[in-house]
Amino acid sequence: MNHKTNLKLLIGGAEHKFQHLQEFANTFKKFGGECELVLDVDYVNGFPSKNFKNWINPNKKFNELISKFNPDLVFIDRQSQFGASSIKANIPLFVHLRGDYWSELQWSKQTINQSLKSKSVVYFRDKIAKQCFENAQVILPLSNYLGDIVREHYPKKHIETFHQGINPDLWFEDEKMELKHPCVGIIQDANIWGKTIEMLVLKKVLQKLPNVTFYWIGDGPYREKITSELGKYENFKWLGRLDHPKGVRKFLSTIDIYGLVTGFDTLGMTTQEAQLMKKPVIVSKTGGTTEAIKENETGYTVKLGDHNGWITIIQELLDDEKKSKEMGEKGRKFVIEKFSWNKKTSDFLEICKKYL
């Protein structure tokens, strides 16, 4: 470890990312700091919360928490009332931005129903987000790609890339699943059509590589649009969701190649996990996906819509077992050196030194 700290860090996070935030908190403590991790909505949840009771004195529990813990800074992983309350309490706010907020805002406006209530919720959530961005001590985008987008909107703000960290100890060879080989594994949800639609590039890949089975882990509102098209092929199998990390670890232990087939992604954490499992990876070249691999050493990128690129690279990796193994070995080393929580916490403390 390169740093020691006596900082007191308060993390207010979303439930679906709590495991990753807990890993960050645990590592922060190893560096000597104090850290309190809480579910943000447990401490402040005013309008537009569905429960109107939360609108009355929404900061009471938050203020009690601040009084008891007395943090030097607050870290949030989404733009929330928790962040807005931190600003009101004059505590330096570090905003970890995981996605392209502004594109997602436009998608929300286009897809919500036109009721006054729905419009009001979007309006007030955007108001809170702007408050967090404008008053943050630092904005921490998930990737360099996302950092460029943030600078377009807030050119005068302090902006530092803070990639998603990962715990390498969770990713080791596990018992295998019963899958047909050779195979390509895919782990991604189907929540945004702009991301999901790229999977349809696999139609021609499935036709050209009938002896290679593609297994998809994930689900979402657009799942049926994919399974109705790709499910026509015998070498495509949808397996639903798997528990994380154990189920995913078994899946990654079994597959031969990992593929991230997406129309857009700010980083692609599943490629980190696949590399830790020593699998060669292929990713769609979009957004920040190229930052999660070391191109031509731990994996390859394919341009959007390029089915021939997928066919060529998959065939090459399956034909050259030695090369695939070497890429897998390099992949684990690369992720540990660049994305382990030890490395990311060290980077975070450097950012704190710079801006606190």
N, C-alpha and C positions, 0 to 999 in steps of 0.2 A: 504494500500500500504506500502511495506517495504522499498522502495527506493525513493530517489529524485535524479535528475540529472540535470546538466547544459550542457550536451553534445549536439552537433549539428549533427544530423544523416541525411545522404542523402541516400534514397532508390531508386535504379534503378531496375524496375521490368518489368515482362512480362504482356501483356494485359490480358491474361486469368486468371491471379492470382491477378489482381489489387484490387478486392474487399477485399481479405484477407490482402493484404499489406496496404490498407487504414485503416483497423481496427487496424493493428499493429501501423501504424503511429499515429492514433488518441490516442491510449493508451499511446504511448511513450510521447506525449505532456502532457497527464494528469500527468505523472511522473515529469514534469517540464522541459523536454528537448525540443529542437527545432527540427523539422523534415520536410524535403522536400521530397515528393514522386513524382517520374517522370516515364514516360514510357521510358525505356532505349533506344529504337530505335529512339526516337524523338531527342536525344542529341548526339548520336554517332552511326554511322551505316556504316562503311567502308566495304571493301571486306571481305566476299563474299556476300554482299548485292546485290539484283537483279538490283538496280538502280545505274548505274555506276557513276552518279553525286555525290553519297555519298562517293565515293572513294577519291575525291579531298578534302583535308583538313577536314577529318571526325571529328576532335576534336574541331572545332571552337565553336559550340554551347555548347559542354561539358565544355570547358575552361571558357566560359562566365558564365555558371552556377556555376562552382567552385569559380570563382572570386567573384561572387555576394553572394553566400551562405556561403562559407568558412567552409566546414564541418570538423568535427573531425574524422569521419569515414564514409565509404560507405558500404552499405548492398546490395547485389545482390541476386536474386533468380534463376539465371541461368548464365552459363559461357558465357560471352558476351564481345563485344567490350567495353561496358560501364565499365566492371570490369578491362579490360586491360588498359583503359585510366586512371582509378583511380590509378593503379599501377604506371604508368608513371608520374602521378602528385604527387607521394609519399604520398598518403592518405591511411591509414590503411584500408584494404579490408576484409570484412566479407562475406564469400560465403555460402549461404544457399543451400544445396544440397538436392533436392527432390527425386531423383531417382538414380538407379545404372548406373551411366554414362558409365562405362566401358562395361557393358553388352549391353546397348543401342547402344554404338558405334559399337560393333561387329554385332548387328542386322542390323545397317545402312549399314555397309560394305557388308553384305550378300544380302541385299534386294534392294540396289540402282542399277540403270542401270549402265553399265560399260563405259559410255562416260567419256571423259577426264574432262568435265565440272563438272559432278556429283562427280567424284573422287576428284577433286580439292576442291569443296565445303566442303566435309567431311574432307579432309586433313587440310584445313585452320581453320575450326571450332574446330577441335581437337587441333590444335596449340594454338588457343586462350584459350581453356579450360585448357590446361596444364599450360599456362602462369598464369591464374587465380589461379589454385590450388597451383602451386609452389610458388607463391608470396603472397598468402593470409595471412593475420595476423592470421585468424582462419577459419577453415572449419567447417560448422555447418550442419551435416547430419540430415535428418528428423527423424531418429530413431536410437536406439542403434544398431540394426541389420545393418543398412546402415553404421554406424560408424565403425564397424568391417571391412567392405569392404574397406572403405577409408584408414584405417590403413594399410591394405595390400599393398596399392599403395603408401602411403605417411606416413611411420611409424614415421618420425621425425617431422611432422607438428602438430600444435596445433589443436586438434579436440574436439568439444563439441557438444553433441546431442542437437538439438533445434527442438522439436516437433512442428508440425503445430498448431498454436493457433486457437481459435474459439470464436465467440461472442455469449454467451448463450442467450442474449436478443432477438436474431433473431429466436429462436426456442421455440415456444409456441403452444399450442393447437389451431388449425385452423379449418375452415369448412372442412367437409369430402368429399371425392370423392365417387362415386358410384362404389364400388368394392364388389365382392362376398366374403363372409366369410365362414370359416376361411381362412386367406390368409397370404402368405409370400411375402414381398417386397424385391426387389433387385435393387440397383442403381449402375451401373458401365458401362463404355463405352467398346466398342469392338475394340480397336485400336491396340493391340498387341496380336497375337495369343497365345503366351506362357501364357498370363494371361487369355484370353477368353476361351480357350479350356476346362478349368476346369468346365465350366457351363454344359458341356455335362454329368457330373456326375448326373445331375438332371433327366436324362431319366428314370432311375430306381426308383428315388424318386417320380416322377410324376405317374409312374405306381402303386407304392405301396400306395400312398396317393391320390387317385382320388377325394376325397372330399375337398382337400386343393388346393386353386388356387394360382399359382405363377405369380406375376406381375413383369415384367422387365422394368426398366426405363434406357434408354441409347441408344447409336447408335455407328456406326463406320464401318470401312471397312470389319470387320468380322461378322457383325450383321447377314447377311443372312445365314452364315454357322450355326449359332445357331438357328435362327428361322426355318430354313428348317428341323432341327432335332427335336427341342422341340415344334415347332408349330403343330406337328402332334397330340399333346395331348390337349384335350379340357380344361384341367386345367392349361395351360400355356398361358399367354397373354403378348404380347410385346406392350408397350404404347409409344415408342419413347422417346424423351427427354422432360423434363419439365423445366420451367424457375426456376432459383435459386435466392433467397431462397423460394419465395412464393409457387410455384408449388410443389417443393420438400417437403415443410412443410405440405401442404395439403395431399400429398401422405403418408408421415410418420405419420400424424395424424390418418390416416385411417387403415393402415395395423395392423396385430396382431403381427407379428414377422419380424425382419429385417435379411437378409442374405447377406453376402459378399462371393460370390462363385468365387474365383480367383486362378489362378495358381501361381500368384506372386503379392505381393504388399509391398511397403516399409513402409506403415502405415495403410492407410484405413480411410480417413477423413469422409466418409459417415457413418462409424460406430460411430464416434463422434456425428454426427448430429442425428442419430437414437437414441442414448442413451439420448441425450438432450431432445428428444421427448418421453422419458420414454418407449422405446420399448426394449424388450429382444433381444439380437443379437446373431447370429451364424456366425462365420467367418472361412474361410479356414485357416488352420495352415500353414502359409508360410511367409517368409520374416519377416516384422515387424508388422504383423497384431495383434499379441498377445499383443503388447504394447498399442493398442488403446482400449483394454477392460480390465476388471478385471475378470479373468477366474473363472467360477463357482459362481460369484457374480453378475456381470452385463451381462454376456454372456458366450458362449461356443465356443470352437474351434473344428474343424473336420479335420482329416488328409486328404491330397490330395487323391482323388479317392475313398474315403470312403462313398459310398452312404448309407450304413446302419447307419453310424453315423448321417447323416442328417435326415434320417427317424426317428431314435430313439429320437433324441433331439427335433425335431419339434413336434412329437406326445406327448412327455413329457410336453412341454410347453403349448400345446393346452389343455391337460387334466388337468393341474394344473394352473388354472387362478390366484390363489392367489400368487403362486411362480412367475409367469410371471410379475405380477404387482409389486411385491417386487423387482425383478431384474430391472425393468424399473425405479423405484424410486432411487435405488442405482446407476443406470447408469448415471442419470442426475447429481447427486451429485459428482460422480467420475470424470466426464468430466469437470465440473466447477472447481473442486479442482486441476486437473492436466493439463488441456488444455486451460482454459480461457485466454484471452489476458492479463488480469491483472497478472496472474501467469507467463505466458511466457515472458512478458516484464520485470517482476522482475528477472526472470532467465537470460534474455539477459543482463541486467545491471550488474549482477554478473559476467558474462563472460567478459563484457567490463572492469570491475575493474581488472580482472585477467590478461588481455592481452594488455590493452592500456597503 
